[in-house]
Amino acid sequence: MSTLFTKILNGEIPGRFVWREDGVGAFLTTGPLADGHTLVVPTEEVDRWTDASPETLAKVIEVARRIGAVQVEIFGASRAGLIVAGYEINHLHVHVWPSRTMADFDFASADQSPDPAVLDANAAKLREGLRAAGYGEFVPAD
């Protein structure tokens, strides 16, 4: 049975995509820790990150690195946070978001009811920043 993330990657469930390429996609989470909080997900259904092939893991982390660098710049953060948690959905995914302090790593403070208009605006801003950084070939139109 397909995971929730596979359904999002396949377009069965809508997602606010900021990155698409063979083997990996990235979209905004619906429970953000900060503006622009993105999930980077391989198309391969791997439950635990420790079970991923080195190639899959390297691709996911490289996409997260690129997105994180742009998040820092466009959202005015000092760092990009990165966490591999994996308990909420049994499909490898990396959380990457603009971070200012260690308090930004507390999932208990995630916004569980974000304004859809704010999420749309953050996705558009991140896509624009990724294009400006030279990653346009991986950034979907909307």
C-alpha positions in Angstrom: 0.0 0.0 0.0 1.3 3.5 -0.9 2.3 5.8 1.8 0.9 9.3 2.2 4.1 10.7 0.7 3.9 8.5 -2.3 0.3 9.7 -2.9 1.5 13.3 -2.7 4.5 12.6 -5.0 2.1 10.9 -7.5 -0.4 13.8 -7.4 -3.1 11.7 -5.8 -3.1 14.2 -2.9 -2.2 17.9 -3.5 1.1 19.2 -2.2 2.9 22.6 -2.4 5.9 21.4 -4.3 9.1 23.4 -4.4 11.3 20.7 -6.0 10.8 17.8 -8.4 13.3 15.6 -10.1 13.9 11.9 -10.8 14.0 10.1 -7.5 13.1 12.9 -5.1 10.5 15.6 -4.5 10.1 18.4 -1.9 7.0 20.1 -0.7 5.9 22.2 2.2 4.7 20.5 5.3 1.2 21.2 6.7 2.6 21.4 10.2 5.4 23.9 9.9 8.0 24.9 12.5 8.7 28.0 10.5 7.8 29.7 7.2 9.0 27.6 4.3 9.4 24.3 6.3 9.9 21.7 3.6 9.9 17.9 3.5 12.4 16.3 1.1 11.2 12.8 0.2 12.6 10.1 -2.1 10.2 8.5 -4.5 11.4 5.1 -3.3 9.4 4.0 -0.3 12.1 3.4 2.3 10.8 3.3 5.9 13.9 4.0 7.9 16.7 6.3 6.7 19.2 3.7 7.8 17.7 1.3 5.2 18.1 3.8 2.3 20.8 3.2 -0.3 23.8 5.5 -0.1 22.7 7.0 -3.4 19.1 7.7 -2.3 20.3 9.2 1.0 22.9 11.4 -0.7 20.3 12.7 -3.2 17.8 13.5 -0.4 20.4 15.3 1.7 21.8 17.2 -1.3 18.3 18.5 -2.2 17.8 19.4 1.5 21.1 21.3 1.5 20.2 23.3 -1.6 16.7 24.2 -0.2 18.1 25.0 3.2 20.7 27.4 1.8 17.9 29.3 -0.1 15.6 29.2 3.0 18.3 30.9 5.1 18.6 33.7 2.5 15.0 34.4 1.7 13.5 33.9 5.1 16.3 35.8 6.9 17.4 32.9 9.2 20.8 32.3 10.6 20.7 28.6 9.8 18.7 25.9 8.2 17.4 23.2 10.6 17.5 19.6 9.4 15.9 16.6 11.1 15.2 13.0 10.0 12.5 11.9 12.3 10.3 9.3 10.5 7.8 8.4 13.1 4.7 10.2 11.7 4.9 8.6 8.2 6.8 5.4 7.5 8.5 6.8 4.4 12.0 8.4 4.6 11.7 12.2 4.7 13.9 15.0 5.8 12.6 18.2 7.5 14.4 21.3 6.5 13.4 24.8 7.6 14.8 28.3 8.4 16.0 28.3 12.0 17.1 31.1 14.3 17.5 29.2 17.7 17.5 25.7 19.1 13.9 26.4 20.2 13.0 26.2 16.5 13.7 22.4 16.7 10.7 21.7 19.0 8.0 19.8 17.1 5.6 20.6 19.9 5.6 24.2 18.7 4.7 23.3 15.1 1.7 25.2 13.7 -1.0 22.5 13.3 -3.5 24.9 11.7 -1.4 27.1 9.3 -3.2 29.6 7.0 -3.3 28.0 3.5 -2.7 31.5 2.0 0.5 31.8 4.0 1.6 28.3 3.0 0.9 29.2 -0.7 2.9 32.5 -0.3 5.8 30.7 1.4 5.9 28.0 -1.4 5.9 30.7 -4.1 8.7 32.7 -2.3 10.8 29.5 -1.9 10.3 28.5 -5.6 11.3 32.0 -6.7 14.4 31.8 -4.5 15.3 28.4 -5.8 15.0 29.6 -9.4 17.2 32.6 -8.6 19.8 30.3 -7.1 20.1 28.4 -10.4 17.8 25.4 -9.7 15.0 26.4 -12.0 15.1 23.0 -13.9 13.9 21.3 -10.6 11.3 23.9 -9.5 7.7 23.3 -10.6 5.6 26.1 -12.0 3.3 25.9 -9.0 
